[in-house]
Amino acid sequence: MRTIAIHTSKGGVGKTTLVINLAYELAKLNYRVLVVDLDDQANASLSLGVNEADKLDKASSFEEFKIILETFKERKELIDFLCDYELPSFDYQKYIRSSALNAELEDISTCSGIIDVLPGSYRTTDKAISNLLMPQTRLNTALQTPGIANNYDYVIIDTPPSSTDIAKGGLIAAQYLLIPTQLEYLSVYGINTPLDFMRLVRQQFANKRGMVLGIVPMMTQKRSRLNSMVRKLLEKRLEKEDNIPILPEIHRSDYISQASRVRQPISLFAQQKSPAENIAKEFIALTQKVLERIEFIEKDKKNA
């Protein structure tokens, strides 16, 4: 089982879009994927169809909206998973939900991949685990629970754009890190914090955690002078790092926002909207590069 965190210290750069599409492309390649939603906005959980998105869309008043959110207190989700895993009666399957996208994956005759979700919500806060021992390492330990490693090939961790214990826990649990960024000055500056933290993680875990797969330029624009200038600055910044590449970029497209509104990964959306195929191909190319990068790192470690 491989664990990949998607993290940056700046919001609004397409982090959850990357999580959803990477998970779907991996599942299409017959991998069993678990998405762990650490963000209290829970957009990944909504997009993957496990947070009552349809009911929330239909709510006609604040009271209806509130009643739906109150039901999250009755279910087992991410925060309960972090609190309960030490209990003798702990069964990880009670905390995990099947993504609505699995119905689409089943329609692909050659596909045996799945996407499951360990959902989050507004309940995902540091306060909820503040009284527990070693809150920053709880996710890493909990994911070692017997059964999880046998059931999943990849765990994709959607982290909040913050330095909370919850966010740090996601980074510590990750063997690998992808950093999405826009090619804008403030966004590129936002890669410094995760790079610095992952350097500490690698030292603490003897390079068994915290390997950076690369930087993913998101929402780029063709023939943009600003994007070109910032990319050069990013390349210069990465010269100080150890072989961290800039991975295939994802261009800005209205089709991504349209797909997000109907809670579909872009490859699925492109089946009904053929002009979206070009953007879908970009996510496919990125996923392939991520797999190649993992293979390269693991082969390099084996030969070291």
C-alpha positions as CSV (number, residue, x, y, z in Angstrom):
1,M,0.0,0.0,0.0
2,R,1.4,3.4,-1.0
3,T,0.3,6.6,0.7
4,I,0.3,10.0,-1.2
5,A,-0.6,13.3,0.4
6,I,-1.8,16.2,-1.7
7,H,-0.8,19.4,0.1
8,T,0.1,23.0,-0.2
9,S,0.0,25.8,2.3
10,K,-2.1,28.1,0.0
11,G,-5.8,27.4,-0.7
12,G,-7.6,27.7,-4.0
13,V,-4.9,26.1,-6.2
14,G,-6.9,23.0,-7.2
15,K,-5.8,20.6,-4.5
16,T,-9.1,18.7,-4.2
17,T,-9.5,18.6,-8.0
18,L,-6.2,16.9,-8.1
19,V,-7.2,14.4,-5.4
20,I,-10.5,13.4,-7.1
21,N,-9.0,13.1,-10.6
22,L,-5.9,11.2,-9.5
23,A,-8.0,8.8,-7.4
24,Y,-10.3,8.1,-10.4
25,E,-7.4,7.6,-12.9
26,L,-5.7,5.2,-10.5
27,A,-8.9,3.3,-10.1
28,K,-9.3,3.1,-13.9
29,L,-5.9,1.4,-13.9
30,N,-7.4,-1.3,-11.6
31,Y,-5.9,0.0,-8.4
32,R,-7.9,-0.1,-5.2
33,V,-7.9,3.5,-3.8
34,L,-8.8,4.9,-0.4
35,V,-9.3,8.7,-0.2
36,V,-8.7,10.1,3.3
37,D,-10.4,13.6,3.7
38,L,-8.6,15.6,6.3
39,D,-10.0,19.0,5.2
40,D,-12.8,20.3,7.4
41,Q,-14.4,21.7,4.3
42,A,-14.8,18.1,3.1
43,N,-15.0,18.9,-0.6
44,A,-13.4,15.6,-1.5
45,S,-16.1,13.7,0.5
46,L,-18.8,15.8,-1.2
47,S,-17.4,15.2,-4.7
48,L,-17.0,11.5,-4.1
49,G,-20.6,11.2,-3.1
50,V,-20.4,10.2,0.6
51,N,-21.4,13.5,2.3
52,E,-25.1,13.8,1.4
53,A,-24.2,16.2,-1.5
54,D,-27.5,15.6,-3.3
55,K,-29.6,16.3,-0.1
56,L,-27.6,19.4,0.6
57,D,-28.2,20.7,-3.0
58,K,-31.9,20.3,-2.5
59,A,-32.1,21.9,1.0
60,S,-34.3,25.0,0.7
61,S,-33.6,26.5,4.1
62,F,-30.9,26.9,6.6
63,E,-32.8,24.6,9.0
64,E,-32.9,21.8,6.4
65,F,-29.2,22.3,5.7
66,K,-28.5,22.2,9.5
67,I,-30.5,19.0,10.0
68,I,-28.5,17.2,7.3
69,L,-25.2,18.3,8.8
70,E,-26.4,17.1,12.2
71,T,-26.6,13.6,10.9
72,F,-22.8,13.5,10.5
73,K,-22.6,13.4,14.3
74,E,-24.3,10.0,14.2
75,R,-21.9,8.3,11.7
76,K,-18.3,7.1,12.1
77,E,-15.9,9.2,10.0
78,L,-12.3,10.5,10.0
79,I,-12.2,12.0,13.4
80,D,-13.7,8.9,15.0
81,F,-11.2,6.7,13.1
82,L,-8.4,8.7,14.7
83,C,-9.9,8.4,18.1
84,D,-11.0,4.8,18.1
85,Y,-8.3,2.8,16.3
86,E,-6.7,1.7,19.6
87,L,-10.0,0.2,20.9
88,P,-10.1,-3.7,21.0
89,S,-13.4,-3.6,19.1
90,F,-12.1,-1.3,16.3
91,D,-13.2,-2.3,12.8
92,Y,-11.9,0.1,10.2
93,Q,-14.6,-0.9,7.7
94,K,-17.2,0.8,9.8
95,Y,-15.5,4.2,9.1
96,I,-15.1,3.8,5.3
97,R,-17.7,4.6,2.7
98,S,-17.9,3.4,-0.9
99,S,-17.7,6.3,-3.4
100,A,-20.6,6.9,-5.8
101,L,-18.0,6.7,-8.6
102,N,-17.7,3.0,-8.1
103,A,-20.9,2.5,-10.1
104,E,-19.2,4.2,-13.0
105,L,-16.1,2.1,-12.6
106,E,-18.2,-1.1,-12.6
107,D,-19.5,-0.1,-16.0
108,I,-15.9,-0.3,-17.4
109,S,-15.7,-4.0,-18.4
110,T,-12.0,-4.3,-17.9
111,C,-11.8,-2.3,-14.6
112,S,-11.5,-3.9,-11.2
113,G,-10.4,-0.7,-9.4
114,I,-12.5,1.0,-6.7
115,I,-12.5,4.2,-4.7
116,D,-13.5,4.2,-1.1
117,V,-13.5,7.2,1.2
118,L,-12.7,7.9,4.8
119,P,-14.9,11.0,5.0
120,G,-14.4,14.2,6.9
121,S,-16.7,17.0,7.8
122,Y,-16.9,20.1,9.9
123,R,-16.1,17.7,12.8
124,T,-12.5,17.4,11.5
125,T,-10.7,19.7,14.0
126,D,-7.6,19.6,16.1
127,K,-9.7,20.2,19.2
128,A,-11.4,16.8,18.7
129,I,-8.0,15.0,19.1
130,S,-6.2,17.5,21.3
131,N,-6.5,15.3,24.4
132,L,-5.2,12.2,22.7
133,L,-1.6,11.0,22.8
134,M,0.6,12.0,19.8
135,P,-2.1,13.6,17.6
136,Q,0.2,14.2,14.7
137,T,1.1,10.5,14.3
138,R,-2.3,9.0,14.8
139,L,-3.3,8.8,11.2
140,N,0.0,7.1,10.3
141,T,-0.5,4.5,13.1
142,A,-4.2,4.0,12.3
143,L,-3.5,3.3,8.6
144,Q,-1.2,0.4,9.7
145,T,-4.3,-1.3,11.1
146,P,-4.4,-4.9,9.9
147,G,-6.6,-5.2,6.8
148,I,-6.2,-1.7,5.4
149,A,-2.9,-2.4,3.7
150,N,-4.3,-5.6,2.2
151,N,-7.4,-3.9,0.9
152,Y,-5.9,-0.9,-0.8
153,D,-3.1,-0.2,-3.3
154,Y,-3.1,3.6,-2.8
155,V,-4.2,5.9,-0.1
156,I,-4.7,9.5,-1.3
157,I,-4.7,12.0,1.5
158,D,-6.5,15.4,1.0
159,T,-5.0,17.7,3.5
160,P,-6.1,21.2,4.6
161,P,-4.0,24.2,3.5
162,S,-2.8,24.8,7.1
163,S,-0.2,23.7,9.6
164,T,-2.6,22.1,12.1
165,D,-2.0,18.8,13.8
166,I,-4.6,17.3,11.4
167,A,-2.6,18.6,8.4
168,K,0.8,17.5,9.8
169,G,-0.7,14.1,10.5
170,G,-1.6,13.7,6.9
171,L,2.0,14.6,5.8
172,I,3.6,12.3,8.4
173,A,1.3,9.4,7.2
174,A,2.4,10.0,3.6
175,Q,5.2,8.0,1.9
176,Y,4.9,10.5,-0.9
177,L,3.8,14.1,-1.4
178,L,2.4,16.0,-4.4
179,I,2.3,19.8,-4.2
180,P,-0.2,21.5,-6.4
181,T,0.5,25.2,-7.2
182,Q,-0.7,27.9,-9.6
183,L,2.1,29.5,-11.5
184,E,1.6,32.8,-9.6
185,Y,4.0,34.4,-7.2
186,L,2.1,33.8,-3.9
187,S,1.1,30.3,-4.9
188,V,4.7,29.3,-5.7
189,Y,5.8,30.8,-2.4
190,G,3.3,28.4,-0.7
191,I,5.5,25.4,-1.6
192,N,8.2,26.4,0.9
193,T,6.3,25.3,4.0
194,P,5.5,21.7,2.9
195,L,9.0,21.2,1.4
196,D,10.6,22.3,4.7
197,F,8.2,20.1,6.8
198,M,8.7,17.0,4.6
199,R,12.5,17.4,4.9
200,L,12.0,17.0,8.7
201,V,9.7,14.0,8.1
202,R,12.3,12.3,5.9
203,Q,14.9,12.8,8.6
204,Q,12.6,11.4,11.4
205,F,11.5,8.4,9.4
206,A,14.9,7.5,7.7
207,N,13.5,8.4,4.2
208,K,10.6,6.0,4.6
209,R,8.2,8.9,4.6
210,G,8.0,12.3,3.1
211,M,9.4,11.7,-0.4
212,V,8.3,14.6,-2.7
213,L,7.0,13.2,-6.0
214,G,6.9,16.7,-7.6
215,I,5.2,20.0,-8.1
216,V,2.0,20.0,-10.1
217,P,1.3,23.3,-11.9
218,M,-2.5,23.8,-11.8
219,M,-4.8,26.1,-13.7
220,T,-2.1,27.3,-16.0
221,Q,-2.8,29.4,-19.1
222,K,-1.2,28.8,-22.5
223,R,1.0,31.6,-23.8
224,S,0.8,33.4,-20.4
225,R,3.9,35.5,-19.8
226,L,3.3,35.5,-16.0
227,N,3.1,31.7,-16.0
228,S,6.3,31.4,-17.9
229,M,8.1,33.9,-15.6
230,V,6.9,32.1,-12.4
231,R,7.8,28.7,-13.8
232,K,11.4,29.9,-14.3
233,L,11.4,31.1,-10.7
234,L,10.0,27.8,-9.5
235,E,12.7,25.9,-11.5
236,K,15.4,28.1,-9.8
237,R,13.8,27.4,-6.4
238,L,13.9,23.7,-7.0
239,E,17.6,23.7,-7.8
240,K,18.1,23.8,-4.1
241,E,16.1,20.6,-3.6
242,D,17.1,17.0,-4.4
243,N,15.7,16.0,-7.7
244,I,12.2,17.3,-7.3
245,P,10.6,17.7,-10.7
246,I,7.9,19.9,-12.1
247,L,5.3,17.3,-13.2
248,P,2.9,17.7,-16.2
249,E,0.7,20.7,-15.9
250,I,-3.1,21.0,-15.8
251,H,-4.4,23.9,-17.8
252,R,-7.2,26.2,-16.8
253,S,-10.5,25.1,-18.2
254,D,-14.1,25.8,-17.7
255,Y,-14.7,22.1,-18.1
256,I,-13.0,21.4,-14.8
257,S,-15.4,23.6,-12.9
258,Q,-18.3,22.2,-14.9
259,A,-17.3,18.7,-14.0
260,S,-16.8,19.7,-10.4
261,R,-20.3,21.1,-10.2
262,V,-21.8,17.7,-11.2
263,R,-19.2,16.0,-8.9
264,Q,-17.5,14.1,-11.7
265,P,-13.8,13.6,-12.5
266,I,-12.9,15.2,-15.8
267,S,-12.4,11.8,-17.6
268,L,-16.0,10.8,-16.8
269,F,-17.3,14.2,-17.6
270,A,-15.6,14.1,-21.0
271,Q,-17.7,11.1,-22.0
272,Q,-20.7,13.4,-22.3
273,K,-18.7,16.6,-23.2
274,S,-16.1,15.5,-25.8
275,P,-14.3,18.9,-25.9
276,A,-13.2,18.1,-22.3
277,E,-11.1,15.2,-23.6
278,N,-8.0,17.4,-23.8
279,I,-8.1,18.2,-20.2
280,A,-8.9,14.6,-19.3
281,K,-5.7,13.6,-21.2
282,E,-3.7,15.9,-19.0
283,F,-4.8,14.2,-15.9
284,I,-4.1,10.8,-17.5
285,A,-0.6,11.9,-18.4
286,L,0.0,13.3,-14.9
287,T,-1.2,10.1,-13.3
288,Q,1.2,8.1,-15.5
289,K,4.1,10.4,-14.6
290,V,3.2,10.0,-10.9
291,L,3.4,6.2,-11.2
292,E,6.7,6.4,-13.1
293,R,8.1,8.7,-10.4
294,I,7.1,6.3,-7.6
295,E,8.7,3.4,-9.5
296,F,11.9,5.4,-10.0
297,I,12.2,6.3,-6.3
298,E,11.5,2.8,-5.1
299,K,13.9,1.3,-7.6
300,D,16.6,3.8,-6.6
301,K,16.1,2.9,-2.9
302,K,16.3,-0.8,-3.7
303,N,19.6,-0.3,-5.5
304,A,21.1,2.0,-2.9
